[in-house]
Amino acid sequence: MKAFRFGQAAAVLTAGALALTACGGNSSAAGTSSAGGSGSASAAADYSALAGTITAGGSSAQANAQAAWSAGFKAQTPKVTVNYDKSQGSGGGVTNFTAGSYDFAGSDAYLSADQATKAQAVCGTGGAVNLPVYLDGVAIVFHLKGVDKLQLSANTLAKIFSQQVKTWDDAAIMADNPGVTLPSTAITTVTRSDGSGTTQNFSNYLHQVAPDVWTAPVSNKWPVAGSSAQQGGSGVVNTVKAGDGTIGYADHSAIGDLPAAAIKAGDKYVSFSQDGVTKAIATAVTPAKSTVAGDLGQDIDYTKLTSGDAYPIPLISYDILCTKFKDAAQAKLATAYINYVVSDQGQKIAAKNAGSAPLPIELADKIRATLKTVS
Amino acid sequence: MPGRPTPGKPTQGKPRSGKPNAAARTRPADRVFKFLSTSAAVSIMVILAGVALFLIIRALPAITASWSTNPELKSGVTGGFASFWAYVSPLAFGTVWASVIALLMATPVAIGIALFISHYSPRRMASFLGYIIDLLAAVPSVVYGLWGILVMRPFLLPLQEWLNAYLGWIPLFSGKVTSTGSSILTGAVVLAVMVLPIITAICREIFLQTPKLHEEAALALGSTRWEMIQLCVFPYARSGMVSAILLGLGRALGETMAVAMIISPAIIASFRIITEGENSQTIASNIALNFPIATGMQRDALIGTGLVLFVISLAVNMVARLIVNAGTGRKKVFWRKEKVSTS
């Protein structure tokens, strides 16, 4: 009996040890990648000679798109595996990237000056480039009995989210929705309790377009007290859905069947559309200050979005990679993958599976040009 | 049956019956197991020291930094606070506050269940109930979180509105009442369910150890069952109950996922428990919510709050130990007296 017990314990221990070694083996796979890849970024379709593992992680906003991309990429290059860890969040992605453990990081914000300096320790003096690969919009979702269409101007939006407008039949909201009867239900604003790139974008939008009303700072942590703060985009969406008189903001790809408000831009109210986001990015971005050649970090000027066909609250998420990899074979893998991501096919897959908006053609061309300089 | 020793009663001093040679000769197996168990004991110390060291080393830069000028600390998840202590004190308050409310609700129920199992229920039902309670401890906290969001939030909403409407003059229930249910009260109810098993299990064990002689003596003197419990069980189990509650507190302090999912937090020190925007945030949930997006120094600051939680938990556990030790010391005397009287 005793001997039998011993045997059991030994079996468990051995199994554990095997599992551990199996995990350890994973990371060395990158080293065995073949050096015979076609390499040049222009030969976008031929990935067949590539093999190895791409390790990346960061922004959870990109998670669905990254899953679609890595599956699509895998179909063309069966020997390449892409591991994108969404649990890290943007901050974790950048931290792991500047520590040298990622081939690229996904982040909702481009590298700050401080982070760019840190990245030089891994990437060499050439630094790292921010590539805007994923576009979406911030949707204003609401749940109000008897109302399924809502129009809001930027000022009204700022008043609602800074807790200055407290009921749905307030004059400001009535003025935006002529002919609609609004109940006197109290407004409950639903925001993110965790730090988030969506919050950063939305507060930046309010700060730019409604500076008279919105006096709170731009931050990735919701800066106004008094809202119902929920964890994650799904937490916001679920709470808005469960309540009455609730209004919140979330990535459009995550809102499910909740109605979203049309936002005033110029003198028209614009509903979310993927085309609308693409148009917005094409017109409203200016390159961010950077010391790295080919860096595509973008600042969005929301005040330029007045044409009436561009969605007024677009959202950019970046993939960040070194201009000079330590391992040339790994650089080939990563550039081939990002090339696939920004290709027409890659953007279509993401639009279909993750609800993202396709990149404007000029921006995709710029990303391809930058990728050629990555080695 | 009546001679069951109390916990902490020394038995080493007495020579045990039979085999005097057993301890004299050491065999290889003895040595191997002594080594194994010693290294297991040492590894606990090493791990604890390692965690403490990690927390201190990572937290120091954020604790000593100037929060108003550091470019990372003055923005984002740590923005708006003058120093590390200004950031961590409302969080520490919220951690203790949420746990205390949870304990206030859990303790009476837990003691009731434990008493029922140890003194009222038929034997077969007792073991079944004990099994159910232990099962409660095995449910993952994310499931409790989902249960809190989908079931308890809407369920407790009318109660909170009622409390605010009629008892709103009590500071506890004042403020703008929640409309989504994400209040600290909802979170505390779920927390209470989560700490219930640990308090119940310990109390049950202690109640069962009440000397049968005392109980029978009380009953023989004509007391009812409830009087017997008041006279014998509670005095005997007092220190054990306190330590059970403190261990439950330790569990509640560190709970992360359920709190993060349910409570709508703000980093403020507020006693209000049924509002939406004035719920004090807990340390563990704050770390879980903000660590993914935090960068550099912000991460160090969050780790620093973890260090504070570590210290609070350590203090609670040490107090629990002290109480248990003091309690058993007193009981030893009590036991001897009783022995004299019965012999």
Chai-1 contact restraints between the chains, C-beta under 6 A:
chainA,res_idxA,chainB,res_idxB,connection_type,confidence,min_distance_angstrom,max_distance_angstrom,comment,restraint_id
A,G89,B,P292,contact,1.0,0.0,6.0,A-B,restraint_1
A,G89,B,I293,contact,1.0,0.0,6.0,A-B,restraint_2
A,S90,B,I293,contact,1.0,0.0,6.0,A-B,restraint_3
A,G91,B,P292,contact,1.0,0.0,6.0,A-B,restraint_4
A,G91,B,I293,contact,1.0,0.0,6.0,A-B,restraint_5
A,G91,B,A294,contact,1.0,0.0,6.0,A-B,restraint_6
A,G91,B,T295,contact,1.0,0.0,6.0,A-B,restraint_7
A,G92,B,P292,contact,1.0,0.0,6.0,A-B,restraint_8
A,T188,B,S179,contact,1.0,0.0,6.0,A-B,restraint_9
A,S193,B,P265,contact,1.0,0.0,6.0,A-B,restraint_10
A,S193,B,L289,contact,1.0,0.0,6.0,A-B,restraint_11
A,D194,B,L289,contact,1.0,0.0,6.0,A-B,restraint_12
A,G195,B,V77,contact,1.0,0.0,6.0,A-B,restraint_13
A,G195,B,N290,contact,1.0,0.0,6.0,A-B,restraint_14
A,G195,B,I293,contact,1.0,0.0,6.0,A-B,restraint_15
A,S219,B,G76,contact,1.0,0.0,6.0,A-B,restraint_16
A,S219,B,G79,contact,1.0,0.0,6.0,A-B,restraint_17
A,N220,B,G76,contact,1.0,0.0,6.0,A-B,restraint_18
A,N220,B,I293,contact,1.0,0.0,6.0,A-B,restraint_19
A,K221,B,G76,contact,1.0,0.0,6.0,A-B,restraint_20
A,K221,B,V77,contact,1.0,0.0,6.0,A-B,restraint_21
A,A225,B,A266,contact,1.0,0.0,6.0,A-B,restraint_22
A,A225,B,G277,contact,1.0,0.0,6.0,A-B,restraint_23
A,G226,B,G277,contact,1.0,0.0,6.0,A-B,restraint_24
A,S228,B,T180,contact,1.0,0.0,6.0,A-B,restraint_25
A,S228,B,S182,contact,1.0,0.0,6.0,A-B,restraint_26
A,S228,B,S264,contact,1.0,0.0,6.0,A-B,restraint_27
A,S228,B,E276,contact,1.0,0.0,6.0,A-B,restraint_28
A,A229,B,S264,contact,1.0,0.0,6.0,A-B,restraint_29
A,A229,B,P265,contact,1.0,0.0,6.0,A-B,restraint_30
A,Q231,B,A260,contact,1.0,0.0,6.0,A-B,restraint_31
A,Q231,B,M261,contact,1.0,0.0,6.0,A-B,restraint_32
A,T239,B,T180,contact,1.0,0.0,6.0,A-B,restraint_33
A,G243,B,T180,contact,1.0,0.0,6.0,A-B,restraint_34
